[in-house]
């Protein structure tokens, strides 16, 4: 690239075209993206994603090339693709978007993402495999490595231990790190006071109210929360995507079951003006609905099931509030299901 004399005005030059995989491979698109450079022993190594992110299970891949300069010419690795799902029946689908990392002990790994073929609604998960360098200066995953099996732990101590706690009794004075909003700033609408999550109501449906959500850590799980009847708002517990949602809603003294997009809902029961505890279960991809009017001592299951495998996208449990004013939630719990 050559500067032209004007601030931030540079002449652009294409320096890398990607690796051409065999034409008979089943992929989503060529889709060259996410270039990353590593420098080692006089070589620049380009690591890229190709093949499309979430199309056919065999589409996404990691490819590598090297050059003596960042501008080429590039020679492609004889070990391409470095990572790729080979068949539709493998545990991990759409493997790709790799990043090389090394440790102080000069151990090398590649970090990438993939869908679990059995539970795609968890979204893309982070995986890691060991990397070895060949005598002629290429990197590759060691022969015989099982992507679905365990690998040797990198040397050194643990920086973090255990998994993030997803249950929340809201006993502090700040929102927990497990919570987030997709599309809005969490800090502008959520606060924690007096042992409760307080959510500013917005919009007319769960989709345009932007629920506060968590990322589940198990293939199957259940979530519960106490919902306090609100003034001028409706609030509840949902399984949520950007275009679809299902769950339970408290509208004043009435429980409704939300049945999908378009804010369609089914009246379940009049329960008075006391808090109601809702439970949603992802039980092996079946979405089950429960409620309790006595603080979880007795549960009533709503006799309806939705299968989550048809959703085809990432599903997150979340809390939402539509209308105006503030909605109050207490005692959120998360539990994995075997």
N, C-alpha and C positions, 0 to 999 in steps of 0.2 A: 504494500500500500504506500502511496506517495502523497504527502501533504501538499495542498494547493495554495497555502498562505492564508486561508480564511480559517477562523477558529472552528474546530470540529467539522471541517469540510475536507474530506479525504477522498481520494480516488479508490474505488473498491475494485478488488481483483479476486476472482474465484481461485482458490488455491487447493481445493480438495473436492473430488467428485464422488467419493464413496466406493465401496466394494460391490462389484456386480456378482450377486449370488446366482446360482443356476436358475434358468428361466422356468423350469417345471416345478419349482417350490411353490407351495400354497401360502401366499402371504396376503396381507391387506393392501399394501402399497410399498413403493420403494422407500419413501419417507425417511430420508437421511436427516438425523437430528442429534442434538445433545453431544457435540464434539468436546472431547477432553484431551488435553495434552499432558504427557509425562516426559521428562528428560532423563535419560539414563545412558551412561557410557557412550556419549557422543551421538545418540540417536534421539529424535523426537518421535514419540509414539502417540498416534492418534487413536483414541477409542471412541466409537460412535454407536448409536442405536439405529437400526434399520428395520424395515419390514412391517411397520404399523404396530400400535401399542396394544389394542384390545380387539383385534379382528380374529382370524383363525388361530387356534391354540398354537399352531406351528409357525406363526408369522413373525413375531418379534424376535430380535437377535442382537448380539453384540459382535461387532467386527473391529479389526485392528489393522493399522498400516503404520509405516515408519518412514522417516526422511532425515537427512542430515540438517535440514533447515525447516523452520515452520511453514515455509512457502512451497515445499516440494522440491523435486518430484517425489511422489510417494510410491512405495512398493507395498503390496498387500500381503498380509500374513498368510503363510501356508497352512495355518491352523484355524483360519476363519471357517465358520463362525466360532468365536471363542466360547460363547454361551448361546444355546438355542434349544427350544423344545422340539424334539425329533418326531414324536407321534402324538396323536390326539388322546391317547390313553395314559400318558404320563401324569404323575401327581401334580406337577407344576406346569402351568400353561402360560404361554406368552412371556417367556423369560427374555429379559433384555434390559437396556439402559444401564450398562455397567460402568463402574468407577474403580480404577485401580487404587489400592492403598498399600502402604508398607508400614512395618513396625520398627521400633528401634533395634530389634534383633535381626533386621533385614528379612523378615518374613513378608511374603506378598500375598494379597487376597484381592478378589474382585467382589464388589458389592453390587447387587442388582435387584430388580423386583420381578414378581410373577404373581399370577392368580393361582390359588388352590383350585384345582378342577372341580372338587366336590362342594366348595363353599365360595363361589365367586363373589357373593354379596358381601364378603368381608373386604373386598377391594384388593388392590395389589399389595403384596407383603414383601418385606425386605429379606433377602437371602444373601449368603456369602459362601464363596468357594475358595480353596487355596489356588495359588498361581505359582508355576515354576518357570524359570528362564532356561531356554535351551542354549547349547554351546554356541550356536550361530546368532544368538541375540534376539530371539522371539519369545513372547510369553504365551502360556497356554494353561488350561486346566489339566492337572496330571491325568494320564490315562487311567481308566478304571474308577474314577471318582463317581460316587453315587450322589446325584443332586438331591435326592430325597432322603439320604442317610445322614448320620452325624459326621462332623469333621473334627480334626484335632483343634483344641482350643489354642488361640494365640498365646505366646509367652507373656508373662507379666501379671500383675494383680488386676483386680476388678475395679473399675472406676465407679460403676454403679452396681447395685445389687437388687435383685427382685424386680417385680413388675410394678408399674404405677398403680396406686390404689384408685379404683374407679368408683367405689361407693363413697358417699359424701353425706355427712350429717350437718354440714354447713355451720360448724361450730366456730370457725374463725371469723375474720373480718374482711377476707378477700376471697374471690372466686378461685376454686382449685384449678390446677394446671390441666386436669383431664377434660375441662369444658372448652368448647369453642363454638363459633358461629361460622357457617359457610356463607360468605357474601356480605357480612356486616362486621362492625367492630363490637366485640363482646363487651368491652368496657363501657360503652355508651348506654347499654340497655340492661346490664346485669349487675346486681350488687348482692352482698350477703349481710343480713342483719338478723339479730335475735334468733339464731339457729335456723334460718330459712334462706332459700334462694329467692330473690325478688327480681322478677322479670317485667320490664316495661312492655305492656301490650301494644300490638301493632297489627295493621292489616285486617283482612277479612277471612283469611284461611291460613292453615299451617304453612302453606307454600310461601305466601307473601309476608308471613310474620317472622320468618327466619328463626326456626327453633335453635335453642342452645343444645348441642349434641356432644356425645362422646364417641370414641372409636373403640368398639368391643375388642377384647383380647382372646376370646375363645371362639371356636367354630360355632358353638351353640351356647345360649345364655338366656338369662331372664333379668329383667329390671323392674324395680318397684319404686313408687314415690307417693307421698301424701300430697293431695291437691286440695287447697283451701278455696272454698267458694269465693268468687271475685265479684266486684262491682263494675258493671259496664264492660265486662270482658268474659271470655270463655278460655279455658286453659286445660291442658291435658298432657298425656304421655303418648308419643308416637314412635313408630319406625318410619324413618324419613329418608327420601332421596330428594334431589332438587326438583323432580317433576311428579313425585308420587309420595303418598303417606297413608298409613293406616294406624289406628290406635283408639284410645278412649279419651273422651272429653267431658268436663264438668261445666255445664251451663247453668249457673245459679244452683238450683236444687235438683237438676236432672242430669243423669248420665246418658251420654250418647256414644255409640260406636261409629267411628269414622270409617267409611268404606272405600276411600280412594280419592282420585283426583276430582276436581270440580266441587269440593267441599260437600259431598253427599254424606249423609249421616243417618243413623238409625237410633230411634229412642229406645233406651233400655229400661230405665227405672227412675222414679222420683225417690230421692233419698233424704230430703230435708236440707238444712243449712250447715251441717257439720262437715269437716274434712272427710274426703274419701281416699282410700288407698287403691292405686291402680297397679296392675302387674301385666306386663307383656312378656311372652316367652317365645324365643326362637328355638323350638324343640325339633332339632334335625330338619330345619327349614320349614316347619309348620309354625305359623304365627298364631298363638293362643292368647285369649283375652280373659282377664280376671279382674274382679273388684272386691273390696272389703269395706264395710261400713263400721267395723269395730276394731280398727287399728291393726288389721292383719290377723286377728284371732280366727276368723272364719272367712273363707274365700268362696266366691260364687263365680263359676266359669261361664262366660257367655258362649252359647253353643254354636260357635262358628269358627272355621279355620281358613286361613289363607296360606297358600304355599309360596314361600319366598323365592323359590328357584325361578319363578317366572318373571321376577323383577328385572333381572339382567343388568344390575348395576350395584354400586356400593350402598349398603343400608346401614344407617346409624340410628340408635335410639336417642330420643331427644325430648325436651320440654318446650312447650310453646304457649303463647297467649295472644289471642286476637281481640280487637276492640280498643279500649282506652284504659288508662289507669295502670295498676300494678297487679300482677298475679304472684301468688305465694306458693312455694313448694318446700316440702320438708322431707328429711330422712330418705334420701335416694340410696337404693342398694342395687348392686350388680353382683351376679353370681353365675359362674360357668355351669353348663349342663354337660354331663358325660353322654 
